[in-house]
Each structure stands twice: as C-alpha cells, then as structure tokens.
C-alpha cells in the first residue's frame, strides 16, 4: 500500500511538473523524467517504473513458485547542477524487498563523465541497456556472467564516437546487509575483494542506422569463506540455476572463491528505425578452493538476438516511441549457449548442475505509449543434465513508467 501511495503521489506531482532531460551520457541507466523544481542552481527530477510479471516455469531443478511477481518497482531521484555535478538515488521495492540500486554522485563534462558510489559498471552490451527498454522480460544467458551493481568509482572519456571507461570497484566487507543481485539471484552471497575495469566502445552512425561495438575486461580478486563462499551461479533466462557450486557449510564440502577472477566481454549491435540485431559473448575465469585444493574453472557464453518493431521509432537508448495512438508492436527472437570447463569440475558443482546448456526464445510486445509495455515471452532451456533436462518459461509482463 505504501508503494502504491508513493506512485500515485509521484504521478500527481508529475501532472503539474515540466518534462526535462537529465544528463545525456548516463548511458543505459534508468532516468528521471519529471521536473520537480529546484530553481536555477539545481534541477530536481523524478522518474521510475513498475514491472509486474506472471511467471509459469516448468522443469527447473530448483525453481521459484509460479504466479505473480512484482519484478521491479523503482523510483529514480536526480539532482543535476549547471556545472555538471549530479546525484542519483534509485530505490527498488520489487521482489518483496527494499534495495537501493543506485546511489552515486558524479560530474559530467563535454567529453568526460565521472561517478562514485553504487552503480552498474560499464561492462557488457545488453547489460548496459536499461531494463525498461528490453523486449524480453529477462536479459539473455550472457548476462549471467556479468557483474551486478557495485561500490566504486568510474571515469569515462567520450571523444567523438569513442567511449573509454576505467574504474575500480570493491566488494563490501563486513556488511550486515544481504547482497542481492540486480537481476534476481536472491541467493547470491559475497566475500571480500576488488575489481578493475577497462572498456572500449565505438559508435557508428549514418542515415537510418546506428551500430555500436564494445570490448571490456573486469579483473581482480575475490575471497570467500565457508559462511560466505562468494561464488556466483549461472542462471537461465528465467533466473533458475543451471550451474551452482557445492555449498554444504563444511570446510571440505564448500567451494569458495580463492583469489584471481577475470571477466571478458565483447559484443555489438546494429539498430535501425525498425530493426535490431545484436551478438555478445562473455567469459568468466575464477580461482576457487575446495578443502585444500585450488581449481580455476572457466565459464563462457554467447548469444544473439533480433527484433522488429512496427509503428515506432527506435532511439539510440533502445527506447521505442510509438508514432500513433494505436501504439507499436515489437517482436523478437534470441538464442544462446553457455558452457563450463576445467580440470576436476564435476565434484565442484551440485548434482543438479549442468556444464552445458542451450537456450532460445521468442517474444511479442505491445506498446500503447512510450511509458507502457505489455509483453509475452517464451524461453526454452535445454540442459545437459539427467535432472530436469528441459526448462520451459512463459512470462507475461506489464510495465508502466511515469
């Protein structure tokens, strides 16, 4: 009820507010849209959106219950000053919890953006796209190897069509707060560690098209304990586990992070007024320990997705703007594979885990306006596992922004 009152109040304010545009180089972040005031020295804006899912999932080895889920319910508060300094706070009330997704301060110049606090590192292709602009309700299989929002600092240089990002991020140490992955892995636990980021991207634009290619590396160290192993899971696009490391709470039975961790990402997309084609790959290599023995397994994934929209224009941010009151229709398909390999991998993962899986899906979406989206998507995950080899996921989503 409190959330509902908050959203109603925000919409009431928005009816009297003036639309404004926050700093443009904030990338794929969800952005504020309603001008609340603040005078000449600071522009205060409020935005946000709600996503409600109907989920029917069968065949998962360890599954969440079917039914209705408040997937995301976010408010985005921005304060921007003419000098280029800005502050953002983004709380999320989805999935039966309250979590501050973004909390950072930064500065934006003509060719430079700096931020410090908690935010999403500039890594990956689909990962950098706002969840409010996605056709499929959940990101693809490659996203399972991407980092979650982290605490740190990031500097991005944007000369002409290039974007070069450098950053440093730190895993919280000694925190009593339960860390929750922003894409729904509520069982994720952390240890203590750090990561250094390097990413280079290049944009190509022409008459009627926009292309973007990127490559990035996130390397550092992560150390876990028996109580907090700091080992992530590989999740399907329906947020169900494909591969999970053993964790029985004993010294000999629990697999935990034990040092070096490196992520690599490369991908690109070609977008036109009506079409979108994207391909992306990622690699994760991490040193782990079970008992007194060290291992260094690798997980890799690659995915491709295509989309077609009618009666709408596609912006560089992937937001769709319907051209008439009839709204727009977007349809798409995707596919991908994920695989894990390394010496002695079998005793390190749970019995229900699979070291190889293929996934594919289709989706259709109706957008009566740029703020409202109704989507139906189906994904099939084929797991190389004797336990629940196939996972069928049907998701229906209603999304409302303001």
C-alpha positions as a Markdown table, in Angstrom:
| # | Residue | x | y | z |
|---|---|---|---|---|
| 1 | Unk | 0.0 | 0.0 | 0.0 |
| 2 | Unk | 2.8 | 2.4 | 0.9 |
| 3 | Unk | 4.4 | 1.8 | -2.6 |
| 4 | Unk | 1.0 | 2.4 | -4.3 |
| 5 | Unk | 0.6 | 5.7 | -2.4 |
| 6 | Unk | 4.1 | 6.7 | -3.4 |
| 7 | Unk | 3.5 | 6.1 | -7.1 |
| 8 | Unk | 0.1 | 7.8 | -7.0 |
| 9 | Unk | 1.7 | 10.8 | -5.3 |
| 10 | Unk | 4.5 | 10.9 | -7.8 |
| 11 | Unk | 2.1 | 10.8 | -10.7 |
| 12 | Unk | 0.2 | 13.6 | -9.1 |
| 13 | Unk | 3.3 | 15.7 | -8.9 |
| 14 | Unk | 4.1 | 14.8 | -12.5 |
| 15 | Unk | 0.8 | 16.2 | -13.7 |
| 16 | Unk | 2.0 | 19.6 | -12.6 |
| 17 | Unk | 5.6 | 19.2 | -13.5 |
| 18 | Unk | 7.6 | 20.1 | -16.6 |
| 19 | Unk | 9.3 | 17.4 | -18.6 |
| 20 | Unk | 13.1 | 17.7 | -18.5 |
| 21 | Unk | 16.1 | 15.7 | -19.7 |
| 22 | Unk | 18.8 | 14.6 | -17.4 |
| 23 | Unk | 22.5 | 14.5 | -18.5 |
| 24 | Unk | 22.6 | 12.6 | -21.8 |
| 25 | Unk | 25.7 | 10.5 | -21.2 |
| 26 | Unk | 24.3 | 8.5 | -18.3 |
| 27 | Unk | 24.1 | 5.7 | -20.8 |
| 28 | Unk | 21.6 | 2.9 | -20.3 |
| 29 | Unk | 20.7 | 3.9 | -16.7 |
| 30 | Unk | 17.0 | 4.4 | -15.9 |
| 31 | Unk | 16.5 | 8.1 | -15.9 |
| 32 | Unk | 14.3 | 10.7 | -14.2 |
| 33 | Unk | 11.8 | 12.5 | -16.4 |
| 34 | Unk | 9.6 | 14.8 | -14.4 |
| 35 | Unk | 10.9 | 18.2 | -13.3 |
| 36 | Unk | 10.1 | 18.8 | -9.7 |
| 37 | Unk | 11.8 | 22.2 | -9.3 |
| 38 | Unk | 14.9 | 23.2 | -7.6 |
| 39 | Unk | 15.5 | 26.7 | -9.1 |
| 40 | Unk | 18.3 | 27.9 | -11.2 |
| 41 | Unk | 21.1 | 26.2 | -9.2 |
| 42 | Unk | 19.8 | 22.6 | -9.3 |
| 43 | Unk | 17.3 | 20.7 | -11.4 |
| 44 | Unk | 15.4 | 18.0 | -9.3 |
| 45 | Unk | 13.7 | 15.3 | -11.4 |
| 46 | Unk | 11.7 | 12.2 | -10.6 |
| 47 | Unk | 11.1 | 9.1 | -12.7 |
| 48 | Unk | 10.5 | 5.4 | -12.3 |
| 49 | Unk | 8.6 | 2.4 | -13.5 |
| 50 | Unk | 6.8 | -0.7 | -12.2 |
| 51 | Unk | 7.1 | -4.2 | -13.8 |
| 52 | Unk | 4.6 | -6.9 | -12.8 |
| 53 | Unk | 5.2 | -10.5 | -14.1 |
| 54 | Unk | 3.1 | -13.5 | -14.5 |
| 55 | Unk | 5.5 | -16.5 | -14.4 |
| 56 | Unk | 4.9 | -20.1 | -15.4 |
| 57 | Unk | 8.1 | -22.2 | -15.2 |
| 58 | Unk | 8.4 | -26.0 | -15.6 |
| 59 | Unk | 11.3 | -28.4 | -15.5 |
| 60 | Unk | 13.7 | -26.3 | -13.4 |
| 61 | Unk | 15.9 | -28.2 | -11.0 |
| 62 | Unk | 15.5 | -25.6 | -8.3 |
| 63 | Unk | 12.5 | -23.4 | -9.0 |
| 64 | Unk | 10.8 | -20.4 | -7.7 |
| 65 | Unk | 7.0 | -20.7 | -7.4 |
| 66 | Unk | 4.8 | -19.8 | -10.3 |
| 67 | Unk | 2.4 | -16.9 | -10.1 |
| 68 | Unk | 2.6 | -13.1 | -10.0 |
| 69 | Unk | 5.8 | -11.3 | -9.1 |
| 70 | Unk | 6.4 | -7.6 | -8.6 |
| 71 | Unk | 9.7 | -7.8 | -10.5 |
| 72 | Unk | 10.8 | -4.2 | -10.3 |
| 73 | Unk | 9.3 | -1.1 | -8.7 |
| 74 | Unk | 11.7 | 1.7 | -8.9 |
| 75 | Unk | 11.8 | 5.4 | -8.2 |
| 76 | Unk | 14.6 | 7.5 | -9.7 |
| 77 | Unk | 15.6 | 10.7 | -8.0 |
| 78 | Unk | 18.1 | 13.0 | -9.8 |
| 79 | Unk | 19.6 | 16.3 | -8.8 |
| 80 | Unk | 21.7 | 18.0 | -11.6 |
| 81 | Unk | 23.5 | 21.3 | -11.4 |
| 82 | Unk | 24.5 | 23.5 | -14.4 |
| 83 | Unk | 28.2 | 23.0 | -13.5 |
| 84 | Unk | 27.8 | 19.3 | -14.4 |
| 85 | Unk | 27.6 | 17.8 | -11.0 |
| 86 | Unk | 24.7 | 15.3 | -10.4 |
| 87 | Unk | 23.4 | 13.0 | -7.7 |
| 88 | Unk | 21.2 | 10.0 | -8.1 |
| 89 | Unk | 19.2 | 7.8 | -5.7 |
| 90 | Unk | 17.3 | 4.8 | -7.1 |
| 91 | Unk | 15.4 | 2.6 | -4.6 |
| 92 | Unk | 13.7 | -0.6 | -5.7 |
| 93 | Unk | 10.7 | -2.2 | -4.0 |
| 94 | Unk | 10.4 | -5.3 | -6.2 |
| 95 | Unk | 10.7 | -9.0 | -5.2 |
| 96 | Unk | 9.4 | -8.4 | -1.7 |
| 97 | Unk | 12.4 | -6.4 | -0.6 |
| 98 | Unk | 13.7 | -2.8 | -0.4 |
| 99 | Unk | 17.1 | -2.2 | -2.0 |
| 100 | Unk | 18.9 | 0.9 | -3.1 |
| 101 | Unk | 20.0 | 0.0 | -6.6 |
| 102 | Unk | 21.8 | 3.3 | -7.4 |
| 103 | Unk | 23.3 | 5.8 | -5.0 |
| 104 | Unk | 26.1 | 7.9 | -6.6 |
| 105 | Unk | 27.4 | 11.3 | -7.2 |
| 106 | Unk | 29.3 | 12.4 | -10.3 |
| 107 | Unk | 30.3 | 15.0 | -12.8 |
| 108 | Unk | 29.6 | 15.3 | -16.5 |
| 109 | Unk | 31.6 | 17.4 | -18.9 |
| 110 | Unk | 31.6 | 17.8 | -22.7 |
| 111 | Unk | 33.7 | 14.6 | -23.2 |
| 112 | Unk | 34.1 | 13.2 | -19.6 |
| 113 | Unk | 31.8 | 11.5 | -17.1 |
| 114 | Unk | 32.9 | 10.6 | -13.6 |
| 115 | Unk | 30.8 | 8.9 | -10.9 |
| 116 | Unk | 31.4 | 7.4 | -7.5 |
| 117 | Unk | 29.1 | 5.3 | -5.3 |
| 118 | Unk | 27.0 | 2.3 | -6.0 |
| 119 | Unk | 26.0 | 1.8 | -9.7 |
| 120 | Unk | 26.3 | -0.6 | -12.6 |
| 121 | Unk | 29.8 | -0.9 | -14.0 |
| 122 | Unk | 30.2 | -0.1 | -17.7 |
| 123 | Unk | 30.5 | -3.7 | -18.8 |
| 124 | Unk | 28.7 | -5.7 | -21.5 |
| 125 | Unk | 26.3 | -4.8 | -24.3 |
| 126 | Unk | 22.8 | -5.9 | -23.2 |
| 127 | Unk | 23.7 | -5.4 | -19.6 |
| 128 | Unk | 24.2 | -1.7 | -20.3 |
| 129 | Unk | 20.7 | -1.4 | -21.8 |
| 130 | Unk | 18.0 | -0.2 | -19.3 |
| 131 | Unk | 15.7 | -3.0 | -18.2 |
| 132 | Unk | 12.8 | -0.6 | -19.0 |
| 133 | Unk | 13.7 | -0.8 | -22.8 |
| 134 | Unk | 14.1 | -4.6 | -23.1 |
| 135 | Unk | 11.8 | -6.7 | -25.3 |
| 136 | Unk | 12.3 | -9.9 | -23.3 |
| 137 | Unk | 11.3 | -9.7 | -19.6 |
| 138 | Unk | 14.8 | -11.0 | -18.6 |
| 139 | Unk | 18.2 | -10.4 | -20.2 |
| 140 | Unk | 19.8 | -13.2 | -22.1 |
| 141 | Unk | 22.1 | -16.1 | -21.0 |
| 142 | Unk | 25.3 | -13.9 | -21.3 |
| 143 | Unk | 24.0 | -11.7 | -18.6 |
| 144 | Unk | 24.6 | -14.5 | -16.0 |
| 145 | Unk | 28.3 | -13.8 | -16.3 |
| 146 | Unk | 28.0 | -10.1 | -15.9 |
| 147 | Unk | 28.8 | -8.1 | -12.7 |
| 148 | Unk | 26.0 | -6.8 | -10.5 |
| 149 | Unk | 25.9 | -3.2 | -9.3 |
| 150 | Unk | 29.0 | -2.5 | -7.2 |
| 151 | Unk | 30.5 | 0.1 | -5.0 |
| 152 | Unk | 33.3 | 2.0 | -6.7 |
| 153 | Unk | 34.4 | 4.9 | -9.0 |
| 154 | Unk | 34.4 | 5.1 | -12.8 |
| 155 | Unk | 35.7 | 7.6 | -15.3 |
| 156 | Unk | 34.5 | 7.6 | -18.9 |
| 157 | Unk | 36.1 | 9.6 | -21.7 |
| 158 | Unk | 33.9 | 10.2 | -24.7 |
| 159 | Unk | 35.9 | 11.8 | -27.6 |
| 160 | Unk | 33.7 | 11.9 | -30.7 |
| 161 | Unk | 32.3 | 8.4 | -31.2 |
| 162 | Unk | 34.6 | 6.6 | -28.8 |
| 163 | Unk | 33.9 | 5.7 | -25.2 |
| 164 | Unk | 36.7 | 4.6 | -22.9 |
| 165 | Unk | 35.9 | 3.6 | -19.4 |
| 166 | Unk | 38.2 | 3.0 | -16.5 |
| 167 | Unk | 37.0 | 2.0 | -13.0 |
| 168 | Unk | 37.7 | 0.4 | -9.7 |
| 169 | Unk | 35.1 | -1.5 | -7.6 |
| 170 | Unk | 35.2 | -3.0 | -4.1 |
| 171 | Unk | 33.1 | -5.8 | -2.7 |
| 172 | Unk | 31.6 | -4.7 | 0.7 |
| 173 | Unk | 33.4 | -6.2 | 3.7 |
| 174 | Unk | 31.7 | -6.9 | 7.0 |
| 175 | Unk | 28.3 | -5.7 | 5.8 |
| 176 | Unk | 25.2 | -6.9 | 7.6 |
| 177 | Unk | 23.0 | -6.2 | 4.6 |
| 178 | Unk | 22.1 | -9.2 | 2.4 |
| 179 | Unk | 23.6 | -8.6 | -1.1 |
| 180 | Unk | 21.0 | -9.2 | -3.8 |
| 181 | Unk | 21.9 | -9.4 | -7.5 |
| 182 | Unk | 20.0 | -6.8 | -9.5 |
| 183 | Unk | 18.8 | -9.4 | -11.9 |
| 184 | Unk | 17.1 | -11.6 | -9.3 |
| 185 | Unk | 19.7 | -14.0 | -7.9 |
| 186 | Unk | 18.4 | -13.6 | -4.3 |
| 187 | Unk | 20.7 | -16.4 | -3.1 |
| 188 | Unk | 23.9 | -14.6 | -4.1 |
| 189 | Unk | 26.4 | -14.1 | -1.3 |
| 190 | Unk | 29.6 | -12.1 | -1.4 |
| 191 | Unk | 33.0 | -12.3 | 0.3 |
| 192 | Unk | 35.6 | -9.5 | 0.1 |
| 193 | Unk | 37.5 | -8.4 | -3.0 |
| 194 | Unk | 38.0 | -5.8 | -5.7 |
| 195 | Unk | 37.8 | -5.4 | -9.5 |
| 196 | Unk | 39.5 | -3.1 | -12.0 |
| 197 | Unk | 37.6 | -2.2 | -15.2 |
| 198 | Unk | 38.7 | -1.3 | -18.7 |
| 199 | Unk | 36.2 | -0.9 | -21.5 |
| 200 | Unk | 36.4 | 0.5 | -25.0 |
| 201 | Unk | 33.4 | 1.1 | -27.2 |
| 202 | Unk | 32.9 | 2.7 | -30.7 |
| 203 | Unk | 29.7 | 4.0 | -32.1 |
| 204 | Unk | 28.9 | 4.3 | -35.8 |
| 205 | Unk | 26.0 | 6.3 | -37.1 |
| 206 | Unk | 24.6 | 7.0 | -40.5 |
| 207 | Unk | 21.4 | 7.7 | -42.3 |
| 208 | Unk | 18.8 | 5.5 | -40.7 |
| 209 | Unk | 21.1 | 3.3 | -38.7 |
| 210 | Unk | 23.3 | 3.1 | -35.6 |
| 211 | Unk | 25.9 | 0.5 | -34.7 |
| 212 | Unk | 27.9 | 0.0 | -31.5 |
| 213 | Unk | 30.7 | -2.4 | -30.7 |
| 214 | Unk | 32.5 | -2.9 | -27.4 |
| 215 | Unk | 35.1 | -4.9 | -25.6 |
| 216 | Unk | 35.8 | -4.9 | -21.9 |
| 217 | Unk | 37.8 | -6.6 | -19.1 |
| 218 | Unk | 37.0 | -6.7 | -15.4 |
| 219 | Unk | 39.8 | -8.3 | -13.4 |
| 220 | Unk | 40.6 | -8.5 | -9.7 |
| 221 | Unk | 40.3 | -10.8 | -6.8 |
| 222 | Unk | 37.5 | -12.3 | -4.6 |
| 223 | Unk | 37.9 | -14.3 | -1.4 |
| 224 | Unk | 35.1 | -16.2 | 0.3 |
| 225 | Unk | 34.6 | -18.2 | 3.5 |
| 226 | Unk | 32.6 | -21.2 | 4.4 |
| 227 | Unk | 29.8 | -18.9 | 5.5 |
| 228 | Unk | 30.1 | -16.6 | 2.5 |
| 229 | Unk | 31.6 | -18.5 | -0.4 |
| 230 | Unk | 31.5 | -15.5 | -2.8 |
| 231 | Unk | 30.8 | -17.9 | -5.8 |
| 232 | Unk | 28.0 | -16.8 | -8.2 |
| 233 | Unk | 25.7 | -19.1 | -10.0 |
| 234 | Unk | 25.0 | -19.5 | -13.7 |
| 235 | Unk | 21.3 | -18.7 | -14.2 |
| 236 | Unk | 18.9 | -19.4 | -17.0 |
| 237 | Unk | 17.0 | -16.5 | -18.6 |
| 238 | Unk | 14.1 | -17.4 | -16.2 |
| 239 | Unk | 16.5 | -16.8 | -13.3 |
| 240 | Unk | 16.7 | -20.5 | -12.4 |
| 241 | Unk | 20.1 | -22.2 | -11.7 |
| 242 | Unk | 21.9 | -24.0 | -14.5 |
| 243 | Unk | 25.2 | -24.4 | -12.7 |
| 244 | Unk | 25.8 | -23.9 | -8.9 |
| 245 | Unk | 28.9 | -24.8 | -6.9 |
| 246 | Unk | 28.7 | -27.0 | -3.8 |
| 247 | Unk | 27.9 | -25.3 | -0.5 |
| 248 | Unk | 27.2 | -27.6 | 2.4 |
| 249 | Unk | 28.7 | -25.3 | 5.0 |
| 250 | Unk | 31.7 | -27.5 | 5.8 |
| 251 | Unk | 35.4 | -26.9 | 5.2 |
| 252 | Unk | 35.8 | -29.9 | 2.9 |
| 253 | Unk | 32.4 | -29.6 | 1.2 |
| 254 | Unk | 32.0 | -25.9 | 0.4 |
| 255 | Unk | 33.5 | -24.4 | -2.8 |
| 256 | Unk | 34.6 | -20.8 | -2.2 |
| 257 | Unk | 36.4 | -18.0 | -4.0 |
| 258 | Unk | 40.1 | -18.1 | -3.5 |
| 259 | Unk | 41.7 | -15.2 | -5.4 |
| 260 | Unk | 42.0 | -14.2 | -9.0 |
| 261 | Unk | 38.8 | -13.5 | -11.0 |
| 262 | Unk | 38.7 | -12.2 | -14.6 |
| 263 | Unk | 35.7 | -11.4 | -16.8 |
| 264 | Unk | 35.9 | -10.6 | -20.5 |
| 265 | Unk | 33.1 | -9.2 | -22.7 |
| 266 | Unk | 32.8 | -8.4 | -26.4 |
| 267 | Unk | 29.7 | -7.6 | -28.4 |
| 268 | Unk | 27.9 | -5.3 | -30.7 |
| 269 | Unk | 24.6 | -4.3 | -32.1 |
| 270 | Unk | 23.1 | -2.8 | -35.3 |
| 271 | Unk | 20.0 | -0.8 | -34.8 |
| 272 | Unk | 17.7 | 0.9 | -37.4 |
| 273 | Unk | 14.4 | 2.6 | -37.1 |
| 274 | Unk | 12.6 | -0.8 | -37.2 |
| 275 | Unk | 15.2 | -3.5 | -36.8 |
| 276 | Unk | 17.8 | -4.6 | -34.2 |
| 277 | Unk | 20.5 | -7.3 | -34.4 |
| 278 | Unk | 22.9 | -7.9 | -31.5 |
| 279 | Unk | 25.5 | -10.5 | -30.7 |
| 280 | Unk | 27.5 | -10.8 | -27.5 |
| 281 | Unk | 30.0 | -13.2 | -25.8 |
| 282 | Unk | 31.4 | -13.3 | -22.3 |
| 283 | Unk | 34.0 | -15.3 | -20.4 |
| 284 | Unk | 34.5 | -15.8 | -16.6 |
| 285 | Unk | 37.5 | -17.4 | -15.1 |
| 286 | Unk | 37.8 | -17.6 | -11.3 |
| 287 | Unk | 40.2 | -19.4 | -8.9 |
| 288 | Unk | 38.2 | -21.4 | -6.3 |
| 289 | Unk | 39.1 | -23.7 | -3.4 |
| 290 | Unk | 37.5 | -26.9 | -2.0 |
| 291 | Unk | 39.2 | -28.2 | 1.1 |
| 292 | Unk | 42.9 | -27.5 | 0.5 |
| 293 | Unk | 42.8 | -27.9 | -3.3 |
| 294 | Unk | 42.8 | -25.0 | -5.7 |
| 295 | Unk | 40.9 | -25.0 | -9.1 |
| 296 | Unk | 40.4 | -22.4 | -11.8 |
| 297 | Unk | 37.3 | -23.3 | -13.9 |
| 298 | Unk | 36.1 | -21.2 | -16.9 |
| 299 | Unk | 32.5 | -20.4 | -17.9 |
| 300 | Unk | 31.7 | -19.0 | -21.4 |
| 301 | Unk | 28.5 | -17.9 | -23.1 |
| 302 | Unk | 27.5 | -16.4 | -26.4 |
| 303 | Unk | 24.1 | -15.1 | -27.5 |
| 304 | Unk | 22.4 | -13.4 | -30.5 |
| 305 | Unk | 19.1 | -11.6 | -30.5 |
| 306 | Unk | 17.0 | -9.9 | -33.2 |
| 307 | Unk | 13.9 | -7.7 | -33.0 |
| 308 | Unk | 11.5 | -5.9 | -35.4 |
| 309 | Unk | 9.1 | -3.1 | -34.5 |
| 310 | Unk | 6.1 | -1.6 | -36.3 |
| 311 | Unk | 4.8 | 1.9 | -36.0 |
| 312 | Unk | 7.5 | 3.2 | -33.7 |
| 313 | Unk | 11.0 | 4.8 | -33.9 |
| 314 | Unk | 13.9 | 3.3 | -32.1 |
| 315 | Unk | 16.2 | 5.7 | -30.2 |
| 316 | Unk | 19.9 | 5.3 | -29.5 |
| 317 | Unk | 19.0 | 4.3 | -26.0 |
| 318 | Unk | 16.8 | 1.5 | -27.5 |
| 319 | Unk | 13.6 | 3.2 | -26.2 |
| 320 | Unk | 10.7 | 2.9 | -28.6 |
| 321 | Unk | 8.5 | 5.9 | -29.5 |
| 322 | Unk | 5.1 | 4.9 | -31.0 |
| 323 | Unk | 4.0 | 7.1 | -33.9 |
| 324 | Unk | 0.3 | 7.0 | -33.3 |
| 325 | Unk | -2.4 | 6.4 | -30.7 |
| 326 | Unk | -2.7 | 2.7 | -31.9 |
| 327 | Unk | 0.7 | 2.0 | -30.3 |
| 328 | Unk | 3.5 | -0.1 | -31.5 |
| 329 | Unk | 4.2 | -3.8 | -31.9 |
| 330 | Unk | 7.7 | -5.3 | -31.3 |
| 331 | Unk | 8.6 | -9.0 | -31.9 |
| 332 | Unk | 11.9 | -10.7 | -31.5 |
| 333 | Unk | 13.8 | -14.0 | -31.1 |
| 334 | Unk | 17.0 | -14.9 | -29.4 |
| 335 | Unk | 19.3 | -17.9 | -28.8 |
| 336 | Unk | 22.5 | -18.7 | -26.9 |
| 337 | Unk | 24.7 | -21.3 | -25.3 |
| 338 | Unk | 26.7 | -21.4 | -22.0 |
| 339 | Unk | 29.4 | -23.9 | -21.1 |
| 340 | Unk | 31.7 | -24.5 | -18.2 |
| 341 | Unk | 35.0 | -26.4 | -18.3 |
| 342 | Unk | 38.1 | -27.0 | -16.3 |
| 343 | Unk | 40.1 | -29.8 | -14.6 |
| 344 | Unk | 38.2 | -31.5 | -11.8 |
| 345 | Unk | 34.9 | -29.6 | -12.4 |
| 346 | Unk | 32.5 | -32.5 | -11.7 |
| 347 | Unk | 33.0 | -32.7 | -7.9 |
| 348 | Unk | 32.8 | -29.0 | -7.5 |
| 349 | Unk | 29.2 | -28.5 | -8.7 |
| 350 | Unk | 25.9 | -29.7 | -7.3 |
| 351 | Unk | 24.3 | -32.9 | -8.6 |
| 352 | Unk | 21.6 | -31.0 | -10.4 |
| 353 | Unk | 24.0 | -28.7 | -12.2 |
| 354 | Unk | 24.7 | -28.8 | -15.9 |
| 355 | Unk | 28.0 | -27.8 | -17.5 |
| 356 | Unk | 26.4 | -27.0 | -20.9 |
| 357 | Unk | 23.1 | -25.6 | -21.9 |
| 358 | Unk | 21.3 | -24.1 | -24.9 |
| 359 | Unk | 18.6 | -21.6 | -24.8 |
| 360 | Unk | 16.2 | -20.0 | -27.2 |
| 361 | Unk | 13.1 | -17.8 | -27.1 |
| 362 | Unk | 10.5 | -15.6 | -28.8 |
| 363 | Unk | 8.7 | -12.6 | -27.6 |
| 364 | Unk | 6.0 | -10.1 | -28.6 |
| 365 | Unk | 5.2 | -6.8 | -27.1 |
| 366 | Unk | 2.6 | -4.1 | -27.4 |
| 367 | Unk | 3.4 | -0.5 | -26.5 |
| 368 | Unk | 0.3 | 1.7 | -26.4 |
| 369 | Unk | 2.7 | 4.5 | -25.4 |
| 370 | Unk | 6.4 | 5.0 | -24.7 |
| 371 | Unk | 5.7 | 4.5 | -21.0 |
| 372 | Unk | 3.5 | 1.4 | -21.2 |
| 373 | Unk | 4.5 | -2.1 | -22.4 |
| 374 | Unk | 2.7 | -5.4 | -22.3 |
| 375 | Unk | 4.9 | -8.4 | -23.2 |
| 376 | Unk | 4.6 | -12.2 | -23.6 |
| 377 | Unk | 7.7 | -14.2 | -24.0 |
| 378 | Unk | 8.6 | -17.9 | -24.1 |
| 379 | Unk | 12.1 | -19.4 | -23.5 |
| 380 | Unk | 13.3 | -23.0 | -23.6 |
| 381 | Unk | 16.5 | -24.0 | -21.9 |
| 382 | Unk | 18.0 | -27.4 | -22.9 |
| 383 | Unk | 20.3 | -28.6 | -20.2 |
| 384 | Unk | 22.9 | -31.4 | -20.4 |
| 385 | Unk | 21.7 | -32.9 | -17.2 |
| 386 | Unk | 19.8 | -36.0 | -16.1 |
| 387 | Unk | 17.9 | -33.9 | -13.6 |
| 388 | Unk | 15.3 | -31.7 | -15.2 |
| 389 | Unk | 17.0 | -31.5 | -18.7 |
| 390 | Unk | 14.5 | -29.0 | -20.1 |
| 391 | Unk | 13.1 | -25.8 | -18.6 |
| 392 | Unk | 10.1 | -24.1 | -20.1 |
| 393 | Unk | 9.4 | -20.5 | -19.1 |
| 394 | Unk | 6.4 | -18.4 | -20.1 |
| 395 | Unk | 6.5 | -14.8 | -18.8 |
| 396 | Unk | 3.8 | -12.1 | -19.2 |
| 397 | Unk | 4.9 | -8.6 | -18.1 |
| 398 | Unk | 3.0 | -5.4 | -17.7 |
| 399 | Unk | 5.4 | -2.4 | -17.4 |
| 400 | Unk | 4.3 | 1.1 | -16.6 |
| 401 | Unk | 6.6 | 4.1 | -16.4 |
| 402 | Unk | 5.9 | 7.7 | -15.3 |
